[in-house]
Amino acid sequence: MKYMLMMFGDAGTMLEEQPKEWVRDMIAFMDSFNAELVKNGEMVSAEGLDFPSKAKTVSLVGDQVVVTDGPFAEAKESLAGFWIFDVADEARAVELAGKVVVWARRVELRQVPAGPPEV
């Protein structure tokens, strides 16, 4: 079963608020977490995202494509990075999310279905 684990936050704020040692420890955790997923054959993909201030929102207004600066959501925290892993069951996905939430304080976990819902 594939799951997407999303980590929220703002790297810029984190760098301002957290001690450098904490940031180094978090990065070391991410490296070891990714290595664990690869070793177990559970890693599908993982990426960190650039600062929200560098985001672009692309929308359709009438028949025109409009590009604006900044993330779509108006929030202090936005998507900071994600993992997609393929695990045996939801319990394992929740176990993995529990390791990340220690660093992120809040994560979102969603199953990635094999296809669209039946209509």
All heavy atoms as an XYZ file, in Angstrom:
919
protein
N       0.842     -1.179      0.000
C       0.000      0.000      0.000
C       0.885      1.240      0.000
O       1.795      1.347      0.814
C      -0.881      0.021      1.248
C      -1.791     -1.177      1.403
S      -2.682     -1.172      2.976
C      -3.996     -0.070      2.584
N       0.598      2.142     -0.910
C       1.376      3.372     -0.966
C       0.714      4.442     -0.107
O      -0.507      4.570     -0.071
C       1.489      3.882     -2.393
C       2.425      3.074     -3.251
C       2.569      3.707     -4.603
C       3.441      2.840     -5.491
N       3.484      3.345     -6.862
N       1.577      5.201      0.574
C       1.132      6.320      1.391
C       2.017      7.521      1.108
O       3.206      7.371      0.807
C       1.230      5.990      2.885
C       0.133      5.083      3.366
C       0.248      3.711      3.272
C      -1.027      5.623      3.906
C      -0.761      2.875      3.702
C      -2.047      4.786      4.350
C      -1.906      3.423      4.241
O      -2.917      2.610      4.673
N       1.421      8.692      1.221
C       2.181      9.940      1.147
C       2.173     10.553      2.535
O       1.121     10.729      3.141
C       1.562     10.908      0.146
C       2.335     12.206      0.017
S       1.580     13.246     -1.259
C       2.989     14.250     -1.685
N       3.357     10.836      3.035
C       3.526     11.495      4.323
C       4.010     12.911      4.052
O       5.040     13.105      3.412
C       4.552     10.743      5.168
C       4.923     11.369      6.508
C       3.707     11.468      7.423
C       6.032     10.589      7.173
N       3.222     13.888      4.496
C       3.544     15.292      4.236
C       3.955     15.972      5.536
O       3.286     15.844      6.561
C       2.345     15.997      3.620
C       2.015     15.466      2.232
S       0.376     15.935      1.664
C      -0.626     14.653      2.430
N       5.048     16.680      5.464
C       5.603     17.402      6.608
C       5.358     18.895      6.384
O       5.650     19.418      5.316
C       7.099     17.122      6.695
C       7.791     17.779      7.822
S       9.514     17.173      7.822
C      10.265     18.430      8.800
N       4.820     19.552      7.379
C       4.487     20.962      7.260
C       5.448     21.821      8.058
O       6.036     21.372      9.034
C       3.047     21.204      7.730
C       2.048     20.542      6.843
C       1.668     19.232      7.053
C       1.520     21.216      5.766
C       0.769     18.604      6.219
C       0.613     20.605      4.914
C       0.237     19.294      5.147
N       5.584     23.053      7.646
C       6.438     23.994      8.346
C       7.024     24.979      7.362
O       6.764     24.922      6.166
N       7.812     25.859      7.868
C       8.488     26.859      7.039
C       9.959     26.791      7.411
O      10.340     27.104      8.544
C       7.905     28.242      7.321
C       8.558     29.338      6.492
O       9.707     29.173      6.039
O       7.921     30.387      6.312
N      10.778     26.350      6.474
C      12.203     26.181      6.754
C      12.849     27.491      7.183
O      13.722     27.507      8.044
C      12.914     25.608      5.537
N      12.405     28.603      6.608
C      12.967     29.906      6.990
C      12.709     30.210      8.450
O      13.611     30.613      9.191
N      11.475     29.999      8.891
C      11.120     30.226     10.296
C      11.885     29.266     11.197
O      12.389     29.652     12.245
C       9.602     30.053     10.490
O       8.925     30.964      9.628
C       9.195     30.314     11.926
N      11.975     27.997     10.771
C      12.694     27.001     11.565
C      14.143     27.424     11.767
O      14.669     27.344     12.874
C      12.642     25.640     10.878
C      13.440     24.562     11.595
S      13.685     23.093     10.600
C      14.696     23.718      9.273
N      14.777     27.893     10.704
C      16.176     28.296     10.806
C      16.353     29.489     11.734
O      17.392     29.627     12.382
C      16.742     28.612      9.416
C      16.891     27.406      8.487
C      17.254     27.858      7.078
C      17.917     26.427      9.025
N      15.338     30.351     11.806
C      15.398     31.505     12.705
C      15.129     31.126     14.157
O      15.713     31.695     15.066
C      14.357     32.556     12.279
C      14.661     33.231     10.964
C      13.503     34.114     10.501
O      12.495     34.253     11.240
O      13.610     34.653      9.383
N      14.233     30.158     14.375
C      13.763     29.847     15.727
C      14.508     28.711     16.417
O      14.576     28.680     17.643
C      12.270     29.508     15.687
C      11.411     30.690     15.292
C       9.933     30.329     15.194
O       9.587     29.130     15.326
O       9.134     31.250     14.978
N      15.033     27.762     15.652
C      15.656     26.590     16.262
C      17.170     26.755     16.337
O      17.775     27.340     15.442
C      15.330     25.338     15.448
C      13.870     24.985     15.432
C      13.361     24.524     16.782
O      14.118     24.246     17.715
N      12.058     24.452     16.915
N      17.785     26.204     17.383
C      19.246     26.225     17.461
C      19.856     25.419     16.311
O      19.248     24.468     15.809
C      19.555     25.543     18.797
C      18.270     25.454     19.534
C      17.167     25.560     18.544
N      21.054     25.807     15.903
C      21.730     25.114     14.796
C      21.890     23.621     15.078
O      21.787     22.809     14.167
C      23.091     25.748     14.527
C      22.991     27.098     13.872
C      24.354     27.682     13.589
C      24.187     29.060     12.969
N      25.440     29.706     12.673
N      22.128     23.262     16.327
C      22.301     21.847     16.679
C      21.012     21.079     16.398
O      21.040     19.939     15.933
C      22.693     21.690     18.156
C      24.026     22.315     18.510
C      23.965     23.843     18.677
O      22.875     24.409     18.915
O      25.036     24.470     18.557
N      19.873     21.670     16.723
C      18.576     21.031     16.489
C      18.383     20.800     14.995
O      17.949     19.724     14.577
C      17.446     21.898     17.049
C      16.102     21.252     16.980
C      15.496     20.526     17.963
C      15.180     21.275     15.877
N      14.262     20.083     17.535
C      14.048     20.532     16.248
C      15.211     21.837     14.612
C      12.949     20.348     15.412
C      14.124     21.653     13.767
C      13.014     20.921     14.175
N      18.704     21.809     14.188
C      18.566     21.692     12.737
C      19.480     20.584     12.213
O      19.066     19.746     11.407
C      18.855     23.039     12.031
C      18.847     22.880     10.516
C      17.848     24.105     12.466
N      20.717     20.539     12.706
C      21.642     19.478     12.285
C      21.110     18.100     12.670
O      21.185     17.154     11.891
C      23.022     19.704     12.905
C      23.831     20.724     12.156
C      25.290     20.748     12.636
N      25.681     22.134     12.692
C      26.017     22.809     13.778
N      26.096     22.209     14.942
N      26.328     24.077     13.719
N      20.566     17.991     13.893
C      20.006     16.713     14.342
C      18.803     16.304     13.489
O      18.637     15.125     13.171
C      19.585     16.791     15.811
C      20.767     16.852     16.761
O      21.912     16.591     16.334
O      20.543     17.175     17.954
N      17.970     17.263     13.115
C      16.815     16.964     12.286
C      17.266     16.468     10.909
O      16.735     15.481     10.394
C      15.908     18.174     12.115
C      14.650     17.821     11.324
S      13.739     19.212     10.671
C      14.901     19.910      9.545
N      18.248     17.124     10.324
C      18.752     16.712      9.017
C      19.374     15.318      9.106
O      19.171     14.474      8.227
C      19.738     17.751      8.456
C      18.967     19.038      8.114
C      20.476     17.215      7.231
C      19.836     20.230      7.808
N      20.090     15.049     10.183
C      20.667     13.708     10.387
C      19.552     12.669     10.510
O      19.654     11.564      9.959
C      21.559     13.696     11.625
N      18.470     13.030     11.220
C      17.332     12.118     11.327
C      16.759     11.838      9.941
O      16.476     10.695      9.587
C      16.231     12.678     12.230
C      14.924     11.978     12.015
C      14.701     10.715     12.545
C      13.939     12.553     11.220
C      13.515     10.047     12.295
C      12.753     11.890     10.968
C      12.536     10.626     11.503
N      16.555     12.892      9.148
C      15.977     12.722      7.810
C      16.851     11.789      6.972
O      16.338     10.908      6.274
C      15.826     14.065      7.086
C      14.889     15.028      7.747
S      13.197     14.422      7.783
C      12.440     15.714      8.732
N      18.158     11.964      7.045
C      19.077     11.092      6.300
C      18.929      9.634      6.743
O      18.837      8.727      5.917
C      20.524     11.548      6.472
C      20.829     12.841      5.726
O      20.064     13.215      4.810
O      21.841     13.481      6.079
N      18.880      9.404      8.057
C      18.771      8.027      8.554
C      17.379      7.450      8.277
O      17.247      6.260      7.968
C      19.117      7.939     10.042
O      18.167      8.607     10.826
N      16.347      8.278      8.356
C      14.981      7.845      8.054
C      14.885      7.407      6.592
O      14.355      6.338      6.285
C      14.008      8.983      8.355
C      12.557      8.646      8.177
C      11.909      7.798      9.057
C      11.829      9.205      7.140
C      10.562      7.494      8.904
C      10.486      8.916      6.970
C       9.844      8.052      7.850
N      15.432      8.220      5.695
C      15.424      7.875      4.273
C      16.211      6.585      4.022
O      15.780      5.731      3.246
C      15.995      9.019      3.432
C      15.075     10.221      3.387
O      13.900     10.144      3.741
N      15.612     11.348      2.967
N      17.353      6.451      4.689
C      18.173      5.241      4.530
C      17.402      4.006      5.013
O      17.478      2.942      4.383
C      19.488      5.388      5.291
N      16.649      4.142      6.107
C      15.832      3.037      6.615
C      14.783      2.629      5.579
O      14.583      1.441      5.315
C      15.132      3.449      7.916
C      14.134      2.431      8.434
C      13.299      2.930      9.601
O      13.600      3.996     10.181
O      12.310      2.249      9.926
N      14.121      3.618      4.980
C      13.102      3.318      3.974
C      13.709      2.627      2.756
O      13.135      1.679      2.222
C      12.380      4.595      3.546
C      11.491      5.259      4.608
C      11.001      6.619      4.117
C      10.328      4.367      4.988
N      14.876      3.094      2.326
C      15.558      2.481      1.182
C      15.965      1.044      1.533
O      15.710      0.107      0.772
C      16.775      3.317      0.740
C      17.631      2.561     -0.262
C      16.320      4.653      0.150
N      16.577      0.866      2.698
C      17.035     -0.460      3.130
C      15.874     -1.458      3.197
O      16.018     -2.619      2.823
C      17.702     -0.347      4.503
C      18.163     -1.674      5.073
C      18.761     -1.502      6.456
C      19.044     -2.841      7.085
N      19.337     -2.728      8.503
N      14.711     -0.994      3.672
C      13.546     -1.864      3.811
C      12.767     -2.033      2.507
O      11.762     -2.735      2.481
C      12.602     -1.328      4.891
C      13.208     -1.380      6.269
O      14.137     -2.146      6.522
N      12.700     -0.571      7.175
N      13.212     -1.343      1.450
C      12.502     -1.423      0.175
C      11.170     -0.691      0.184
O      10.302     -0.978     -0.636
N      11.004      0.257      1.104
C       9.729      0.967      1.240
C       9.734      2.350      0.574
O       8.679      2.938      0.379
C       9.384      1.141      2.728
C       9.177     -0.178      3.443
C       9.048     -0.026      4.948
O       9.771      0.805      5.548
O       8.219     -0.742      5.533
N      10.894      2.855      0.221
C      10.990      4.198     -0.357
C      10.508      4.202     -1.794
O      10.957      3.402     -2.611
C      12.434      4.701     -0.299
C      12.668      6.040     -0.990
S      11.977      7.441     -0.118
C      13.285      7.746      1.062
N       9.592      5.103     -2.086
C       9.190      5.356     -3.464
C       9.790      6.688     -3.893
O      10.431      6.791     -4.923
C       7.652      5.368     -3.621
C       7.243      5.791     -5.027
C       7.067      3.995     -3.274
N       9.618      7.710     -3.052
C      10.136      9.041     -3.359
C      10.144      9.879     -2.092
O       9.344      9.650     -1.189
C       9.238      9.708     -4.413
O       9.701     10.991     -4.734
N      11.026     10.857     -2.044
C      11.061     11.807     -0.934
C      11.739     13.081     -1.412
O      12.754     13.009     -2.110
C      11.822     11.230      0.258
N      11.167     14.199     -1.068
C      11.743     15.483     -1.465
C      11.412     16.541     -0.425
O      10.331     16.539      0.158
C      11.182     15.965     -2.811
C      11.491     15.073     -3.985
C      12.952     15.030     -4.393
O      13.705     15.968     -4.052
O      13.356     14.062     -5.047
N      12.349     17.440     -0.235
C      12.073     18.649      0.519
C      11.710     19.734     -0.486
O      12.128     19.677     -1.641
N      10.925     20.693     -0.067
C      10.484     21.751     -0.970
C      11.151     23.071     -0.612
O      11.540     23.296      0.536
C       8.962     21.893     -0.898
C       8.185     20.629     -1.262
C       6.696     20.845     -1.046
C       8.473     20.215     -2.689
N      11.255     23.948     -1.601
C      11.851     25.267     -1.409
C      10.965     26.113     -0.490
O       9.825     25.751     -0.187
C      12.021     25.953     -2.776
C      13.150     26.971     -2.774
O      13.607     27.382     -1.687
O      13.587     27.367     -3.874
N      11.476     27.245     -0.065
C      10.752     28.143      0.823
C       9.404     28.544      0.221
O       9.312     28.778     -0.995
C      11.560     29.418      1.089
C      12.830     29.183      1.848
C      14.046     29.536      1.293
C      12.819     28.629      3.114
C      15.229     29.336      1.992
C      13.992     28.424      3.819
C      15.193     28.778      3.260
N       8.339     28.642      1.037
C       7.035     29.066      0.530
C       7.095     30.423     -0.182
O       6.348     30.663     -1.123
C       6.161     29.156      1.784
C       6.821     28.273      2.773
C       8.294     28.322      2.461
N       7.995     31.291      0.250
C       8.098     32.615     -0.377
C       8.522     32.521     -1.847
O       8.350     33.468     -2.611
C       9.081     33.495      0.385
O      10.370     32.909      0.366
N       9.058     31.369     -2.247
C       9.474     31.184     -3.640
C       8.418     30.458     -4.468
O       8.628     30.192     -5.647
C      10.798     30.426     -3.686
C      11.944     31.220     -3.079
C      13.241     30.489     -3.240
C      14.395     31.310     -2.669
N      15.676     30.642     -2.883
N       7.286     30.158     -3.855
C       6.217     29.439     -4.554
C       5.518     30.348     -5.556
O       5.543     31.574     -5.436
C       5.193     28.914     -3.548
N       4.916     29.748     -6.536
C       4.055     30.418     -7.503
C       2.704     29.727     -7.465
O       2.632     28.503     -7.362
C       4.609     30.318     -8.931
C       5.976     30.903     -9.114
C       5.928     32.401     -9.129
C       7.303     32.964     -9.444
N       7.559     34.202     -8.763
N       1.652     30.487     -7.546
C       0.313     29.937     -7.675
C      -0.143     30.197     -9.099
O      -0.080     31.333     -9.568
C      -0.659     30.582     -6.661
O      -0.199     30.272     -5.344
C      -2.064     30.058     -6.843
N      -0.556     29.152     -9.769
C      -1.034     29.254    -11.149
C      -2.532     28.963    -11.117
O      -2.954     27.911    -10.625
C      -0.300     28.255    -12.067
C      -0.801     28.378    -13.496
C       1.211     28.464    -11.997
N      -3.328     29.911    -11.599
C      -4.773     29.740    -11.578
C      -5.365     30.140    -12.925
O      -4.719     30.810    -13.729
C      -5.393     30.555    -10.443
O      -4.978     31.897    -10.505
N      -6.585     29.723    -13.121
C      -7.302     30.063    -14.342
C      -8.353     31.099    -13.979
O      -9.234     30.842    -13.151
C      -7.950     28.809    -14.937
C      -8.539     28.933    -16.326
C      -7.444     29.322    -17.341
C      -9.206     27.644    -16.749
N      -8.259     32.269    -14.576
C      -9.220     33.347    -14.354
C      -9.882     33.595    -15.707
O      -9.245     34.116    -16.629
C      -8.530     34.615    -13.817
C      -9.545     35.738    -13.635
C      -7.800     34.324    -12.510
N     -11.131     33.190    -15.808
C     -11.789     33.221    -17.113
C     -11.100     32.221    -18.013
O     -11.050     31.037    -17.707
N     -10.517     32.712    -19.112
C      -9.755     31.820    -19.987
C      -8.268     32.160    -19.981
O      -7.514     31.725    -20.829
C     -10.317     31.851    -21.411
C     -10.250     33.236    -22.044
O      -9.886     34.199    -21.340
O     -10.564     33.353    -23.241
N      -7.856     32.936    -18.981
C      -6.456     33.352    -18.864
C      -5.755     32.610    -17.727
O      -6.311     32.454    -16.645
C      -6.362     34.860    -18.572
C      -6.923     35.733    -19.668
C      -6.065     35.686    -20.912
O      -4.845     35.758    -20.837
N      -6.696     35.535    -22.060
N      -4.533     32.175    -17.984
C      -3.697     31.583    -16.939
C      -2.999     32.737    -16.224
O      -2.354     33.570    -16.855
C      -2.663     30.605    -17.531
C      -1.709     30.117    -16.467
C      -3.372     29.438    -18.206
N      -3.155     32.794    -14.904
C      -2.591     33.872    -14.100
C      -1.605     33.272    -13.106
O      -1.916     32.301    -12.418
C      -3.705     34.641    -13.352
C      -3.123     35.717    -12.472
C      -4.713     35.223    -14.348
N      -0.415     33.861    -13.041
C       0.623     33.394    -12.122
C       0.859     34.491    -11.087
O       1.078     35.647    -11.433
C       1.940     33.097    -12.872
C       3.010     32.630    -11.903
C       1.705     32.054    -13.966
N       0.795     34.102     -9.810
C       1.070     35.054     -8.733
C       2.142     34.479     -7.829
O       2.357     33.267     -7.789
C      -0.197     35.354     -7.912
O      -0.746     34.122     -7.425
C      -1.248     36.070     -8.749
N       2.822     35.349     -7.107
C       3.844     34.914     -6.165
C       3.199     34.374     -4.901
O       2.146     34.842     -4.473
C       4.767     36.082     -5.794
C       5.656     36.501     -6.947
O       5.913     35.660     -7.825
O       6.093     37.657     -6.972
N       3.873     33.413     -4.300
C       3.460     32.894     -3.009
C       2.615     31.645     -3.112
O       2.080     31.319     -4.169
N       2.492     30.945     -1.990
C       1.706     29.715     -1.963
C       0.211     30.021     -2.053
O      -0.228     31.125     -1.757
C       2.070     29.090     -0.621
C       2.478     30.245      0.226
C       3.101     31.251     -0.713
N      -0.554     29.025     -2.458
C      -2.003     29.174     -2.575
C      -2.644     29.413     -1.218
O      -3.454     30.309     -1.059
C      -2.602     27.919     -3.237
C      -4.093     27.967     -3.349
C      -4.709     28.784     -4.274
C      -4.883     27.188     -2.522
C      -6.085     28.830     -4.388
C      -6.263     27.225     -2.626
C      -6.861     28.045     -3.565
N      -2.292     28.598     -0.236
C      -2.908     28.686      1.084
C      -2.356     29.877      1.859
O      -1.165     30.166      1.818
C      -2.648     27.407      1.875
N      -3.232     30.558      2.550
C      -2.816     31.638      3.443
C      -2.597     31.008      4.821
O      -3.544     30.782      5.556
C      -3.900     32.717      3.519
C      -4.121     33.455      2.220
C      -2.936     34.339      1.850
O      -2.260     34.859      2.749
O      -2.679     34.487      0.651
N      -1.380     30.681      5.127
C      -1.091     30.016      6.390
C       0.353     30.265      6.781
O       1.204     30.514      5.936
C      -1.348     28.517      6.270
N       0.607     30.186      8.089
C       1.982     30.306      8.575
C       2.811     29.113      8.137
O       3.991     29.230      7.869
C       1.994     30.358     10.105
C       1.580     31.651     10.697
C       1.617     31.477     12.204
C       1.980     32.725     12.915
N       2.095     32.504     14.350
N       2.186     27.951      8.121
C       2.900     26.737      7.771
C       2.375     26.191      6.453
O       1.181     26.180      6.204
C       2.716     25.682      8.862
C       3.350     26.075     10.167
C       3.238     24.983     11.201
O       2.448     24.053     11.005
O       3.939     25.074     12.205
N       3.279     25.753      5.637
C       2.897     25.148      4.368
C       3.668     23.845      4.208
O       4.490     23.487      5.039
C       3.175     26.117      3.221
O       4.546     26.434      3.173
N       3.408     23.168      3.127
C       4.074     21.899      2.873
C       5.572     22.133      2.723
O       6.007     22.935      1.908
C       3.496     21.264      1.599
C       3.976     19.870      1.254
C       3.616     18.872      2.356
C       3.356     19.431     -0.058
N       6.349     21.437      3.551
C       7.800     21.611      3.546
C       8.506     20.478      2.805
O       9.597     20.663      2.278
C       8.324     21.689      4.975
N       7.897     19.321      2.785
C       8.490     18.179      2.119
C       7.573     16.977      2.222
O       6.552     17.028      2.901
N       7.938     15.902      1.530
C       7.068     14.735      1.535
C       7.858     13.464      1.281
O       8.972     13.491      0.773
C       5.973     14.871      0.469
C       6.511     14.866     -0.936
C       6.658     13.678     -1.635
C       6.888     16.047     -1.556
C       7.172     13.670     -2.934
C       7.394     16.050     -2.844
C       7.537     14.856     -3.529
N       7.245     12.371      1.648
C       7.730     11.022      1.330
C       6.576     10.270      0.712
O       5.423     10.461      1.104
C       8.128     10.250      2.589
C       9.317     10.730      3.307
C      10.594     10.259      3.181
C       9.373     11.755      4.296
N      11.431     10.943      4.032
C      10.701     11.873      4.728
C       8.423     12.605      4.866
C      11.106     12.776      5.689
C       8.816     13.522      5.810
C      10.156     13.595      6.213
N       6.876      9.417     -0.231
C       5.911      8.424     -0.688
C       6.576      7.085     -0.426
O       7.712      6.860     -0.842
C       5.561      8.587     -2.177
C       4.907      9.952     -2.402
C       4.630      7.451     -2.621
C       4.598     10.270     -3.851
N       5.895      6.258      0.332
C       6.449      4.945      0.613
C       5.406      3.868      0.351
O       4.213      4.128      0.318
C       7.030      4.829      2.026
C       6.277      5.540      3.116
C       5.084      5.044      3.603
C       6.790      6.699      3.667
C       4.414      5.678      4.631
C       6.111      7.349      4.685
C       4.930      6.841      5.169
N       5.902      2.673      0.116
C       5.072      1.519     -0.169
C       5.290      0.535      0.971
O       6.373     -0.039      1.097
C       5.484      0.920     -1.523
C       4.457     -0.047     -2.071
O       3.531     -0.436     -1.328
O       4.587     -0.420     -3.248
N       4.274      0.386      1.806
C       4.398     -0.418      3.023
C       3.312     -1.492      3.057
O       2.359     -1.461      2.279
C       4.308      0.482      4.283
C       5.502      1.413      4.353
C       3.018      1.278      4.314
N       3.449     -2.408      3.994
C       2.526     -3.542      4.087
C       1.113     -3.120      4.465
O       0.139     -3.683      3.973
C       3.055     -4.555      5.094
N       1.005     -2.126      5.355
C      -0.326     -1.760      5.838
C      -0.314     -0.371      6.479
O       0.742      0.250      6.622
C      -0.844     -2.804      6.835
C       0.133     -3.068      7.979
O       0.878     -2.155      8.376
O       0.144     -4.205      8.479
N      -1.497      0.081      6.861
C      -1.630      1.405      7.459
C      -0.862      1.511      8.777
O      -0.317      2.567      9.103
C      -3.102      1.733      7.690
C      -3.312      3.142      8.219
C      -4.767      3.490      8.394
O      -5.379      3.948      7.413
O      -5.278      3.297      9.514
N      -0.803      0.435      9.530
C      -0.087      0.464     10.806
C       1.376      0.850     10.599
O       1.926      1.642     11.368
C      -0.200     -0.885     11.514
N       2.008      0.304      9.577
C       3.408      0.652      9.287
C       3.505      2.114      8.850
O       4.437      2.827      9.246
C       3.981     -0.271      8.205
C       5.374      0.073      7.760
C       6.419     -0.079      8.845
N       7.746      0.175      8.287
C       8.766      0.652      8.975
N       8.647      0.884     10.265
N       9.923      0.866      8.392
N       2.550      2.585      8.059
C       2.555      3.989      7.629
C       2.440      4.914      8.830
O       3.159      5.918      8.929
C       1.426      4.238      6.637
N       1.581      4.573      9.763
C       1.416      5.386     10.979
C       2.688      5.329     11.828
O       3.114      6.334     12.400
C       0.172      4.931     11.773
C       0.119      5.575     13.148
C      -1.102      5.237     10.983
N       3.319      4.168     11.890
C       4.586      4.028     12.620
C       5.646      4.977     12.045
O       6.346      5.677     12.788
C       5.070      2.589     12.544
C       6.418      2.354     13.201
C       6.946      0.933     12.963
O       6.189      0.055     12.500
O       8.148      0.719     13.227
N       5.750      5.023     10.729
C       6.726      5.908     10.083
C       6.372      7.372     10.330
O       7.247      8.187     10.624
C       6.806      5.609      8.584
C       7.394      4.245      8.230
C       7.181      3.938      6.761
C       8.870      4.165      8.599
N       5.102      7.707     10.234
C       4.661      9.088     10.496
C       5.003      9.498     11.926
O       5.392     10.642     12.174
C       3.166      9.220     10.245
N       4.910      8.555     12.861
C       5.238      8.839     14.255
C       6.692      9.214     14.458
O       7.031      9.956     15.375
N       7.570      8.712     13.600
C       8.985      9.077     13.697
C       9.229     10.497     13.203
O      10.076     11.213     13.726
C       9.837      8.094     12.883
C       9.843      6.685     13.436
C      10.687      5.767     12.594
C      10.709      4.362     13.182
N      11.673      3.498     12.495
N       8.499     10.911     12.186
C       8.689     12.239     11.595
C       8.033     13.330     12.439
O       8.562     14.427     12.579
C       8.151     12.272     10.146
C       8.205     13.671      9.567
C       8.944     11.300      9.279
N       6.901     13.025     13.035
C       6.148     14.050     13.764
C       6.949     14.604     14.948
O       6.726     15.736     15.367
C       4.758     13.516     14.198
C       4.853     12.614     15.414
C       3.799     14.666     14.428
N       7.888     13.846     15.443
C       8.763     14.330     16.519
C       9.475     15.612     16.087
O       9.686     16.521     16.881
C       9.783     13.235     16.911
C      10.840     13.767     17.844
C       9.069     12.032     17.500
N       9.826     15.684     14.816
C      10.557     16.836     14.294
C       9.628     17.894     13.711
O       9.949     19.081     13.736
C      11.560     16.388     13.237
C      12.569     15.469     13.813
C      12.556     14.095     13.783
C      13.715     15.840     14.572
N      13.635     13.598     14.460
C      14.373     14.654     14.960
C      14.265     17.059     14.956
C      15.544     14.643     15.706
C      15.437     17.052     15.690
C      16.062     15.861     16.064
N       8.496     17.489     13.181
C       7.627     18.422     12.473
C       6.455     18.916     13.313
O       5.838     19.898     12.963
C       7.083     17.755     11.205
N       6.129     18.211     14.380
C       5.005     18.525     15.261
C       3.648     18.243     14.624
O       2.665     18.090     15.308
C       5.030     19.982     15.749
C       6.252     20.329     16.528
C       6.183     19.670     17.887
N       7.349     20.030     18.663
C       8.047     19.154     19.361
N       7.693     17.907     19.389
N       9.095     19.529     20.035
N       3.576     18.202     13.299
C       2.324     17.898     12.612
C       2.664     17.377     11.225
O       3.440     17.987     10.503
C       1.467     19.154     12.493
C       0.120     18.932     11.850
C      -0.764     20.171     11.944
N      -0.233     21.298     11.211
C      -0.518     21.581      9.942
N      -1.332     20.820      9.270
N       0.009     22.637      9.363
N       2.092     16.249     10.897
C       2.262     15.681      9.563
C       0.889     15.219      9.075
O      -0.043     15.084      9.856
C       3.264     14.503      9.531
C       4.657     14.948      9.928
C       2.801     13.351     10.400
N       0.798     15.004      7.796
C      -0.437     14.455      7.228
C      -0.071     13.190      6.480
O       0.920     13.150      5.750
C      -1.072     15.471      6.281
C      -2.408     15.014      5.717
C      -3.083     16.075      4.866
O      -2.889     17.283      5.118
O      -3.801     15.681      3.926
N      -0.885     12.172      6.654
C      -0.658     10.875      6.038
C      -1.886     10.527      5.200
O      -3.009     10.567      5.705
C      -0.445      9.818      7.123
C      -0.153      8.402      6.681
C       1.179      8.317      5.947
C      -0.173      7.460      7.875
N      -1.668     10.218      3.925
C      -2.766      9.822      3.051
C      -2.367      8.623      2.224
O      -1.241      8.552      1.725
C      -3.124     10.933      2.063
C      -3.747     12.125      2.673
C      -4.355     12.960      1.572
N      -4.461     14.340      1.970
C      -4.927     15.280      1.186
N      -5.304     14.992     -0.037
N      -4.999     16.518      1.605
N      -3.307      7.707      2.052
C      -3.054      6.572      1.169
C      -3.070      7.073     -0.271
O      -3.838      7.968     -0.628
C      -4.103      5.495      1.363
C      -3.772      4.236      0.581
C      -4.719      3.090      0.886
O      -5.642      3.207      1.667
N      -4.467      1.963      0.248
N      -2.194      6.512     -1.090
C      -2.156      6.810     -2.512
C      -2.881      5.638     -3.197
O      -2.336      4.539     -3.259
C      -0.706      6.936     -3.050
C      -0.716      7.201     -4.535
C       0.040      8.029     -2.281
N      -4.088      5.867     -3.690
C      -4.823      4.753     -4.291
C      -4.207      4.314     -5.607
O      -3.486      5.072     -6.264
C      -6.231      5.325     -4.499
C      -6.081      6.796     -4.492
C      -4.829      7.118     -3.708
N      -4.500      3.090     -6.004
C      -3.960      2.538     -7.250
C      -4.563      3.223     -8.477
O      -3.998      3.172     -9.548
C      -4.228      1.037     -7.304
N      -5.697      3.868     -8.312
C      -6.346      4.546     -9.429
C      -7.494      5.386     -8.929
O      -7.755      5.457     -7.727
N      -8.224      6.015     -9.847
C      -9.340      6.856     -9.432
C     -10.485      6.000     -8.880
O     -10.554      4.799     -9.165
C      -9.768      7.558    -10.727
C      -9.268      6.685    -11.823
C      -8.038      5.998    -11.288
N     -11.362      6.621     -8.113
C     -12.489      5.855     -7.573
C     -13.425      5.380     -8.686
O     -13.500      6.005     -9.746
C     -13.205      6.844     -6.650
C     -12.713      8.194     -7.051
C     -11.396      8.013     -7.704
N     -14.087      4.289     -8.435
C     -15.064      3.767     -9.407
C     -16.237      4.742     -9.480
O     -16.688      5.244     -8.469
C     -15.568      2.394     -8.942
C     -14.479      1.369     -8.792
C     -14.347      0.488    -10.004
O     -15.298      0.388    -10.775
O     -13.278     -0.122    -10.158
N     -16.687      4.999    -10.691
C     -17.830      5.924    -10.872
C     -19.030      5.157    -11.350
O     -18.984      4.263    -12.099
C     -17.476      7.027    -11.884
C     -18.639      7.978    -12.067
C     -16.243      7.772    -11.433
